[in-house]
Amino acid sequence: SSSLPLRLLVLRTRVVREILSSEHIYVSNLRVLIEVFLQPLRRAAESGKSIIPTEDIRRIFSNLEDLYAYNAQLLEKLDARVSNWSVDSLIGDIFLDMVGK
């Protein structure tokens, strides 16, 4: 059980929920970029009806899918932790674990 004052515990919980909310929004926006822009541009290029050169598509969206996969994994871990949140819960270990990936 934590020895922090109640107001700090409440603030800490708010900060963690804000981190989680921001990560949800970020992952959702990455998914939109992939589904609405990247995939249609690739399909158009594959069918010979590209509106921009394939190399430009690669440059513009170079690591988008990697970012999405990484952040979706981070979000999954944060979601799991926050869904069972208590005064003794931590999230720093999740970020440290993700650094090596």
N, CA, C and O of each residue as an XYZ file, in Angstrom:
404
protein
N       0.827     -1.184      0.000
C       0.000      0.000      0.000
C       0.869      1.244      0.000
O       1.851      1.325      0.738
N       0.512      2.194     -0.814
C       1.341      3.372     -1.019
C       1.286      4.329      0.162
O       0.273      4.438      0.853
N       2.397      5.016      0.376
C       2.453      6.007      1.456
C       2.252      7.424      0.920
O       2.395      8.392      1.667
N       1.928      7.553     -0.351
C       1.697      8.872     -0.945
C       0.376      9.449     -0.450
O      -0.570      8.701     -0.200
N       0.299     10.782     -0.305
C      -0.977     11.399      0.065
C      -2.034     11.132     -1.013
O      -1.713     10.941     -2.186
N      -3.281     11.124     -0.591
C      -4.387     10.819     -1.497
C      -4.392     11.704     -2.737
O      -4.617     11.208     -3.841
N      -4.146     13.009     -2.579
C      -4.183     13.903     -3.744
C      -3.117     13.520     -4.771
O      -3.347     13.660     -5.972
N      -1.956     13.039     -4.322
C      -0.913     12.602     -5.249
C      -1.289     11.289     -5.925
O      -0.972     11.080     -7.096
N      -1.955     10.415     -5.202
C      -2.417      9.156     -5.797
C      -3.460      9.431     -6.880
O      -3.456      8.798     -7.935
N      -4.353     10.385     -6.602
C      -5.370     10.762     -7.585
C      -4.698     11.379     -8.815
O      -5.040     11.040     -9.948
N      -3.754     12.275     -8.592
C      -3.023     12.907     -9.694
C      -2.268     11.865    -10.511
O      -2.285     11.897    -11.741
N      -1.619     10.961     -9.835
C      -0.866      9.887    -10.502
C      -1.781      9.043    -11.390
O      -1.422      8.697    -12.515
N      -2.953      8.720    -10.876
C      -3.921      7.938    -11.653
C      -4.382      8.720    -12.880
O      -4.522      8.157    -13.965
N      -4.617     10.019    -12.703
C      -5.026     10.863    -13.844
C      -3.946     10.892    -14.916
O      -4.244     10.796    -16.107
N      -2.708     11.023    -14.501
C      -1.586     11.065    -15.454
C      -1.506      9.753    -16.226
O      -1.333      9.760    -17.445
N      -1.630      8.642    -15.534
C      -1.573      7.331    -16.196
C      -2.724      7.185    -17.184
O      -2.532      6.671    -18.286
N      -3.905      7.627    -16.804
C      -5.057      7.530    -17.715
C      -4.880      8.450    -18.925
O      -5.332      8.119    -20.021
N      -4.233      9.592    -18.739
C      -3.953     10.494    -19.853
C      -2.932      9.872    -20.808
O      -3.072      9.987    -22.026
N      -1.920      9.222    -20.267
C      -0.948      8.510    -21.106
C      -1.661      7.440    -21.921
O      -1.420      7.303    -23.121
N      -2.532      6.688    -21.272
C      -3.283      5.630    -21.961
C      -4.187      6.219    -23.043
O      -4.242      5.703    -24.159
N      -4.888      7.290    -22.715
C      -5.776      7.932    -23.685
C      -4.989      8.450    -24.890
O      -5.403      8.265    -26.034
N      -3.862      9.094    -24.626
C      -3.023      9.605    -25.722
C      -2.522      8.469    -26.612
O      -2.472      8.610    -27.834
N      -2.158      7.365    -26.009
C      -1.671      6.217    -26.781
C      -2.792      5.615    -27.631
O      -2.556      5.206    -28.768
N      -4.008      5.559    -27.085
C      -5.166      5.087    -27.860
C      -5.368      5.960    -29.095
O      -5.561      5.450    -30.199
N      -5.324      7.273    -28.902
C      -5.525      8.212    -30.013
C      -4.415      8.066    -31.052
O      -4.682      8.042    -32.253
N      -3.177      7.971    -30.587
C      -2.033      7.845    -31.492
C      -2.127      6.573    -32.336
O      -1.936      6.613    -33.552
N      -2.421      5.448    -31.687
C      -2.529      4.173    -32.409
C      -3.696      4.214    -33.392
O      -3.593      3.701    -34.506
N      -4.788      4.815    -32.985
C      -5.942      4.953    -33.875
C      -5.587      5.800    -35.097
O      -5.968      5.463    -36.217
N      -4.866      6.886    -34.888
C      -4.453      7.742    -36.011
C      -3.473      7.029    -36.940
O      -3.545      7.190    -38.158
N      -2.569      6.250    -36.377
C      -1.656      5.466    -37.214
C      -2.438      4.471    -38.067
O      -2.140      4.284    -39.246
N      -3.438      3.836    -37.461
C      -4.260      2.872    -38.202
C      -4.993      3.562    -39.351
O      -5.095      3.007    -40.445
N      -5.501      4.767    -39.109
C      -6.175      5.529    -40.169
C      -5.202      5.829    -41.307
O      -5.551      5.667    -42.476
N      -3.997      6.260    -40.979
C      -3.000      6.523    -42.022
C      -2.737      5.294    -42.881
O      -2.608      5.392    -44.102
N      -2.658      4.140    -42.233
C      -2.402      2.897    -42.967
C      -3.592      2.515    -43.829
O      -3.433      2.232    -45.016
N      -4.793      2.505    -43.240
C      -5.975      2.017    -43.948
C      -6.514      3.000    -44.986
O      -7.006      2.578    -46.033
N      -6.430      4.289    -44.715
C      -7.028      5.284    -45.605
C      -6.047      5.794    -46.663
O      -6.451      6.182    -47.759
N      -4.766      5.789    -46.325
C      -3.792      6.345    -47.262
C      -2.810      5.308    -47.809
O      -2.739      5.094    -49.019
N      -2.060      4.669    -46.923
C      -0.995      3.768    -47.375
C      -1.528      2.595    -48.191
O      -1.067      2.374    -49.310
N      -2.471      1.851    -47.668
C      -2.966      0.668    -48.381
C      -3.601      1.012    -49.727
O      -3.302      0.344    -50.718
N      -4.466      2.028    -49.803
C      -5.002      2.391    -51.128
C      -3.929      2.846    -52.125
O      -4.006      2.528    -53.312
N      -2.932      3.589    -51.639
C      -1.853      4.007    -52.546
C      -1.063      2.802    -53.042
O      -0.689      2.742    -54.213
N      -0.812      1.852    -52.164
C      -0.099      0.630    -52.589
C      -0.918     -0.163    -53.602
O      -0.387     -0.629    -54.611
N      -2.208     -0.314    -53.329
C      -3.070     -1.068    -54.266
C      -3.098     -0.382    -55.627
O      -3.043     -1.045    -56.663
N      -3.183      0.935    -55.625
C      -3.187      1.679    -56.890
C      -1.867      1.467    -57.624
O      -1.859      1.283    -58.841
N      -0.758      1.492    -56.902
C       0.562      1.284    -57.517
C       0.673     -0.124    -58.088
O       1.209     -0.313    -59.180
N       0.167     -1.113    -57.350
C       0.231     -2.510    -57.816
C      -0.613     -2.733    -59.064
O      -0.296     -3.595    -59.884
N      -1.686     -1.960    -59.210
C      -2.559     -2.127    -60.373
C      -2.149     -1.217    -61.542
O      -2.823     -1.172    -62.571
N      -1.041     -0.499    -61.364
C      -0.556      0.366    -62.431
C      -1.298      1.691    -62.523
O      -1.158      2.403    -63.517
N      -2.083      2.037    -61.508
C      -2.858      3.280    -61.522
C      -2.404      4.231    -60.419
O      -3.209      4.969    -59.852
N      -1.138      4.205    -60.130
C      -0.592      5.003    -59.041
C      -0.673      6.490    -59.332
O      -0.421      6.936    -60.452
N      -1.029      7.249    -58.302
C      -1.060      8.703    -58.456
C       0.268      9.325    -58.028
O       0.561     10.476    -58.354
N       1.074      8.543    -57.287
C       2.434      8.974    -56.951
C       3.359      7.772    -57.117
O       2.926      6.629    -56.970
N       4.618      8.025    -57.419
C       5.550      6.915    -57.634
C       5.699      6.026    -56.379
O       5.612      6.503    -55.248
N       5.920      4.748    -56.611
C       6.078      3.776    -55.530
C       7.187      4.182    -54.567
O       7.048      4.010    -53.356
N       8.261      4.705    -55.082
C       9.373      5.127    -54.224
C       8.942      6.254    -53.290
O       9.367      6.298    -52.136
N       8.109      7.159    -53.777
C       7.602      8.232    -52.918
C       6.691      7.672    -51.829
O       6.724      8.141    -50.691
N       5.895      6.693    -52.161
C       5.040      6.034    -51.156
C       5.923      5.440    -50.068
O       5.643      5.581    -48.878
N       6.989      4.777    -50.488
C       7.931      4.182    -49.525
C       8.574      5.239    -48.641
O       8.716      5.046    -47.433
N       8.960      6.347    -49.240
C       9.600      7.424    -48.473
C       8.628      8.083    -47.491
O       8.966      8.307    -46.329
N       7.444      8.384    -47.958
C       6.449      9.083    -47.132
C       6.007      8.227    -45.935
O       5.862      8.723    -44.817
N       5.799      6.939    -46.198
C       5.267      6.052    -45.158
C       6.319      5.057    -44.668
O       5.984      3.947    -44.253
N       7.579      5.454    -44.717
C       8.701      4.535    -44.526
C       8.574      3.575    -43.353
O       8.708      2.366    -43.544
N       8.324      4.063    -42.164
C       8.264      3.157    -41.015
C       6.914      3.192    -40.316
O       6.812      2.826    -39.145
N       5.892      3.623    -41.013
C       4.559      3.746    -40.444
C       4.045      2.428    -39.867
O       3.513      2.400    -38.757
N       4.202      1.349    -40.611
C       3.688      0.060    -40.130
C       4.482     -0.449    -38.921
O       3.923     -1.093    -38.033
N       5.783     -0.160    -38.893
C       6.595     -0.514    -37.721
C       6.153      0.288    -36.503
O       6.027     -0.260    -35.408
N       5.918      1.586    -36.692
C       5.431      2.430    -35.595
C       4.099      1.915    -35.072
O       3.874      1.842    -33.864
N       3.219      1.559    -36.006
C       1.905      1.046    -35.603
C       2.048     -0.251    -34.793
O       1.439     -0.389    -33.733
N       2.834     -1.180    -35.279
C       3.005     -2.461    -34.578
C       3.594     -2.245    -33.185
O       3.132     -2.845    -32.214
N       4.603     -1.398    -33.088
C       5.267     -1.131    -31.814
C       4.295     -0.481    -30.828
O       4.169     -0.914    -29.683
N       3.617      0.561    -31.293
C       2.716      1.287    -30.398
C       1.449      0.505    -30.068
O       0.878      0.685    -28.993
N       1.008     -0.351    -30.967
C      -0.135     -1.209    -30.659
C       0.241     -2.191    -29.550
O      -0.574     -2.494    -28.679
N       1.461     -2.679    -29.588
C       1.947     -3.581    -28.537
C       2.060     -2.828    -27.206
O       1.660     -3.346    -26.164
N       2.600     -1.619    -27.241
C       2.688     -0.794    -26.040
C       1.292     -0.526    -25.479
O       1.072     -0.636    -24.273
N       0.364     -0.179    -26.347
C      -1.008      0.094    -25.928
C      -1.646     -1.128    -25.269
O      -2.324     -1.007    -24.248
N      -1.428     -2.285    -25.848
C      -1.979     -3.520    -25.285
C      -1.471     -3.731    -23.849
O      -2.240     -4.085    -22.956
N      -0.180     -3.511    -23.646
C       0.410     -3.685    -22.317
C      -0.113     -2.632    -21.340
O      -0.423     -2.947    -20.191
N      -0.211     -1.383    -21.796
C      -0.735     -0.328    -20.939
C      -2.196     -0.585    -20.580
O      -2.594     -0.417    -19.428
N      -2.994     -0.993    -21.571
C      -4.403     -1.310    -21.326
C      -4.548     -2.380    -20.242
O      -5.359     -2.249    -19.325
N      -3.756     -3.426    -20.365
C      -3.829     -4.526    -19.402
C      -3.481     -4.037    -17.999
O      -4.143     -4.399    -17.027
N      -2.450     -3.220    -17.899
C      -2.014     -2.737    -16.590
C      -3.043     -1.786    -15.987
O      -3.384     -1.899    -14.810
N      -3.531     -0.858    -16.788
C      -4.452      0.154    -16.276
C      -5.813     -0.457    -15.934
O      -6.498      0.033    -15.035
N      -6.207     -1.508    -16.629
C      -7.496     -2.143    -16.326
C      -7.495     -2.801    -14.949
O      -8.558     -3.052    -14.380
N      -6.317     -3.079    -14.416
C      -6.186     -3.651    -13.065
C      -5.437     -2.691    -12.147
O      -4.670     -3.125    -11.288
N      -5.652     -1.399    -12.323
C      -4.893     -0.373    -11.625
C      -5.186     -0.371    -10.132
O      -6.331     -0.525     -9.706
N      -4.139     -0.196     -9.353
C      -4.257     -0.011     -7.905
C      -3.230      1.023     -7.474
O      -2.426      1.473     -8.290
N      -3.247      1.400     -6.214
C      -2.313      2.422     -5.743
C      -0.867      1.965     -5.851
O       0.041      2.796     -5.876
N      -0.642      0.671     -5.915
C       0.721      0.136     -6.007
C       1.169     -0.166     -7.433
O       2.300     -0.601     -7.646
N       0.291      0.060     -8.411
C       0.625     -0.250     -9.799
C       1.651      0.724    -10.359
O       1.742      1.876     -9.937
N       2.411      0.231    -11.313
C       3.443      1.019    -11.999
C       3.316      0.812    -13.500
O       2.760     -0.191    -13.946
N       3.828      1.756    -14.278
C       3.873      1.558    -15.730
C       5.275      1.736    -16.290
O       5.512      1.403    -17.451
N       6.199      2.244    -15.512
C       7.557      2.480    -15.993
C       8.211      1.245    -16.553
O       8.950      1.320    -17.535
N       7.947      0.092    -15.934
C       8.537     -1.160    -16.405
C       8.092     -1.512    -17.816
O       8.835     -2.135    -18.574
N       6.884     -1.112    -18.161
C       6.379     -1.383    -19.512
C       7.229     -0.619    -20.526
O       7.652     -1.175    -21.540
N       7.474      0.655    -20.241
C       8.295      1.465    -21.152
C       9.724      0.930    -21.229
O      10.311      0.864    -22.309
N      10.270      0.554    -20.093
C      11.638     -0.011    -20.098
C      11.699     -1.298    -20.903
O      12.659     -1.533    -21.637
N      10.676     -2.130    -20.766
C      10.619     -3.384    -21.513
C      10.528     -3.119    -23.019
O      11.121     -3.842    -23.821
N       9.789     -2.087    -23.389
C       9.592     -1.778    -24.808
C      10.838     -1.153    -25.441
O      10.988     -1.209    -26.662
N      11.718     -0.572    -24.660
C      12.925      0.073    -25.186
C      13.782     -0.930    -25.965
O      14.361     -0.583    -26.995
N      13.861     -2.140    -25.490
C      14.702     -3.146    -26.133
C      14.087     -3.765    -27.367
O      14.713     -4.616    -28.000
N      12.869     -3.361    -27.733
C      12.183     -4.007    -28.861
C      12.293     -3.212    -30.120
O      11.769     -3.621    -31.156
